[in-house]
Every structure is written in structure tokens, then in C-alpha cells.
Amino acid sequence: MELSVREISRLIDISAVKAAATKSEVLEVAELSKKYNFICAFAMPCFTEYLVELLADYKSTSIGGAVGFPSGADTTKIKSEATRELIDIGCNEIDMVINVGALKSGDYDLVSRDIEAVVKCAGNTPVKSILEIAYLTDEEIIKGAKLAVDAGDAFVKTGTGWAGKPTTVETIKLIKEAIGDQALVKAAGGVRTLEDLEAMYDEGCSRFGIGAASAIKILEAAHKREGRDFGE
């Protein structure tokens, strides 16, 4: 399906969530959000309050909070407190890395309790559980997705973007087959072209976590396809 520039912007969570992301990159995320009306913007926790301030006069873009980046190995108490703090700061969505090690250990009760605690702390704020698929087998991806849905997540998210393995169309198919319409799906990590985005969208992906450089590249391609100069 060919999506319009406007439709694409409302699918993108633009982010500056790498370890070395600077305040200038967070500023760029805010400016691009205002210019292109991205649906949500993310920074690392230490810069999230700064991002909230930058977007205080622009309510069309939600603020996302990153919890447990990148390993998911924080204690449940730490994740819960981080969730409360980020919501108090002004976050409208929470993206939380599941306990990847516990999932791979077969400790499904710990994985579930961890997610449930964050969902409870978040209240009406939607939570996206990040599987970090780069470290998982297909069977673990399916199990993790089902645990996330059962714990009350609004979204199942593929990755943080920190790991080397990119999200693929096949990953989206696998997750959608596992959870159906019980939750939405967000792709993050390796979504760098318009073709990637639209192929995943066609398989049921509803949101895309993308860094500034790739988001600009995707929008530039969409503008070109519509016969418009980039920036219009």
C-alpha cells in the first residue's frame, strides 16, 4: 500500500535513544516533530524533561518514555519507578524492554510480572513491550509477544535499535500471527527505507521507531513519489 506523506508521519515515533545521543539531537527530534507532525518523540531518560519542554507548545506529538534501555535487565522495582517518574515528567507513552534474559531462561513468570508491574504503574498510559528480537529465536519471539499481550500491553515492539539484527517483514508476520488483534505492533531497528515501512505496514505494523536521519530519508522518498519538493 502506498501511504501519503501525512499518513507516514503519523506512523513514526522519531527518536534519539542511542547511548551517545546529545541534546542537540534531541533538539533536532523536537524540531522535526513540529515540522512533520510525527506522532511521538523519544529521548533517553536524562533528556526526556528537555524534550517535554521543547514540545510544550506542540501537542500533536506525544512524548515517549524509554524504560529499561537497552537490556531490560533492571529490577521490576526500578522499571516501575522509572515509569512513574517519566509519566510525572510528561510522557504519554512508555516503551519498556522486557527482561530478555529471563525470557531466554524460560522464567516466564518473571517476564510476566515485570511487564504487569509496569503496565499497572502506567495506568492509562499505553505501554509498548520491547522484545529485542536480535537475541531471540522465532519461538522466543512468539512466546514473548504472547506474554506481553497477556500482561496488558498496548503494543508489542520488536527492538530498541541498539542490537545489530534489523527488524524484517518476516518478524512482523511472526508477531502478528502470534497475537492477532490483541495488541498493536511497533517495528524499531533497521527501518530505513520507504519500502521497508510500507511492506511492514501491509503486514499489520502500526508504528515505527525511527531515528532522525532515516525518518528524513523516508519522508523525502514519499515527497518525491507525490511529485512534491521535500519540505513542502
Secondary structure, DSSP 4 states (H G I P E B T S, - for coil): -PPPHHHHHTTEEEEE-STT--HHHHHHHHHHHHHHT-SEEEE-HHHHHHHHHHTTT-TTSEEEEEESTTT--S-HHHHHHHHHHHHHHT-SEEEEE--HHHHHHT-HHHHHHHHHHHHHHHTTS-EEEE--GGG--HHHHHHHHHHHHHTT-SEEE---S-SSSPP-HHHHHHHHHHHTTSSEEEEESS--SHHHHHHHHHTT--EEEEEHHHHHHHHHHHHHHTT--TT-
